[in-house]
Amino acid sequence: QVQLVESGGGLVQAGGSLRLSCAASGSIFSINAMGWYRQAPGKERELVARISSGGSTYYADSVKGRFTISRDNTKNTLYLQMNSLKPEDTAMYYCAAERRSDRGNYWGQGTQVTVSS
């Protein structure tokens, strides 16, 4: 099992920045890629950014050039630096860790990001 704990969410004005963190513990060896998802009220959960164990990254078109995903394997921590935030970035943000065994995800409990206009 892997436990994921997010932090860093909050309320920020449009144009501002936040950095989310996700601390992983437990059977770290069992996970491969990690990522950030978000879910706004009334919408489906969507992948925001993903980083492989080798460091390759993927970003949703809506956040390219504004968000940066990174991971510190020495600290078992995943980050999401969010700049130039927009009201449409308002959502619950979830950390996910992909299992090597079945490609399913472990999930964190989420951290709320609210961007005011």
N, C-alpha and C positions, 0 to 999 in steps of 0.2 A: 504494500500500500504506500501511497504517496500523499502527503498532506501539503496543501497549498494555502498560503495566507497572504492576501493582498492588502496593500496599504497605499496611501497617497492621494486618494480621491478627495473631492471637496467642491466648493463653489468658487468659480473664477469668472471674471468678466471676459467677454469676447476679445480675442487678441492675446489673451494671457497664456500662461504655461502651467503645466502640472507634470510631475513625474510619478508614475505608478511603480510600485515594487511588488514582487511576488516571491516570498520565501518558501522554498521547497524543503521538505524533510521526509524521512522514511527511506524507502527503497529507491533511491535516486538512480541507481544503476539500471533500473527497469524502464526508464523513460528515454525518449529520443528527442523529438522536436518539442518546443514549447511555444505558446502563443497567447495572444490577447484577443478576446471576443468582447462584443458589447451587445446589449439589448436595450432598446428604447421601449417605452410603454406602447403596447399595441403592435409592436414589430417583432419579427423573428430575430433570434440571435445571429449575429454575423461575425465572421472572422475579420479582425482589424489588421493584425500583423502576426507573423510566424517566423521563428528562427530555428534552424536545424541544429543538430548537435555539432555540425561542422562550421556553423556560423552563417550559412546561407539564409537570406531573408526574403520575405514576401510581404507586400503591403497591399491593402485594398486601395483602389483608385482614389477613394474619397479622402484618404489620409496621406497619400504619397507626397513627400516634400515637407510635411508638417510633423509627422510622427517618426520616432526612431526606436526600434526594438533592439535590446541588447541583453546579454546574459553573462553573469560572472560565475563560472563553474566552480571557482574556489570558494564562493560563498553560497552556492546553490540558490542564486537569486536571479530573477528575471526582471527586466525594467521596460518601461514604456515612457519615453520622453515625448510629451505632447506640447507642441508649440502652435502659435497662431490658432488657438482654439475658437471654434464656432459654436453657436447655439445648437446646431444640428449634431454636434458631438456629444450632447447630453445623453447619458445612458448609464446603465449599470455595466461596469467593466469586469470581466471575468478572466482570470488566469487559467490556462489549460496546459496540461502536460500529456503528451502522447505516449501511450504504452508501446513498448517494443513488441509485446506479445500479440496484440490484436488490433493495434492502431486506434484503439479507443482512447478516450481522454479521462484523466483525473481533472476535477474542477475545484477551484477555490470558491469561497462564499460570495465574492463580488465586492466591488467598491464603487460607490456612486460618484459620478462626475456630472456636475451641473454647470453649464456655461450660460451666463446671463448676457442679454443683448444690451 
